[in-house]
């Protein structure tokens, strides 16, 4: 058996479809498994136009752009993308595609001649991933609910005590003072409720928001935990620093980072949040950078390299390993990115970059 046939058999056995595009001839050759993944029979002619027709209209521009980028003689010739297709029976499937373009010099001009790659049906993996995302979102809501309940309990207890004093206080001036204090505590409850509603009822999709307000909303919800942890909080967000991202999901990411920072500082420490507009050196485009740093226990180099993996945790039984993985998925979805630096015994620094309006 030839090496090429052996590799083809191995790919078919692993459920991987292969394809080979002869660019100059505009001719696509696909393996039987590739056609099966696209819901087609082994004898279907399946050319490039058939492939693009099966890609969902919402994903088609991205796929076309990445193919064009791979075939660009000034590029790296690499192609990798997840996209959706519609089978002839109407079902939608998630496909993972990878490819590499090969170039030749023709009369001193570098042109793409071959483009080869693989396809793999990621539908089941995507379902599991979506289920994990929903599971972690519910877990985050549960943790925040516990924090909010703790926040509300203190002013409610204060109001109950003030009402008891009102029953037994004959002096009018003191009674008025108790009433003012009770009103102030009820104002705290109202503010907590307002921040909670803002957290969960943000408009769907990408919106423009003030990063300082978003960060402050998160810190308000964590105020009781911050106080009990004896953490010193330093916030430096430049005025009128606006980001273009889903507000609710951005709050969830920041809440996760703040919670992790507090976990890393069981005996107190410094929590620093800084936000400003900068120019990305790689893209030469303006973005907003948010830094979340703590002076906690820090992480080893091995832990830093794995913290965005699903189910990896440094917290033992106290963690589920989904928080940072979900945060990364949220940020990638809205065109943002995240970097981390850490040193054992010195603390951890996260840097998030958000698109600007």
Buried (B, 14 or more C-beta within 10 A) or exposed (E): EEEEEEEBEEBBEEEBBBBBBEBEEEEBEBBBBBBBBBBBEEEBEBBBEBBEEBBEEEBBEEBEEBBEBBBEEEBEBEBEBBBBBBEEEEEEBBBBBBBBBEBEEEEEEEEBBBBBBBBBBBBEEBEEBEEBBEEBBEBBEEBBEEBBEEBBEBBBEBBEBBEEBBEEBEEEEEBEBBEEBBEEBBEBBEEBEEBBEBBEEBEEEBBEBBBBEBBBBBBBBBBBBBEEBEBEBEEEBEEEBBBBBBBBBBBBBBBBBBBBBBBBBEEBBBBBBBBEBEEEEEEEEEBBBBBBBBBBBBBEEEBBEBBBEBEBBBEEEEBBBBBBBBBBBBBEEBEBEBEBBBEEEEBBBBBBBBBBE
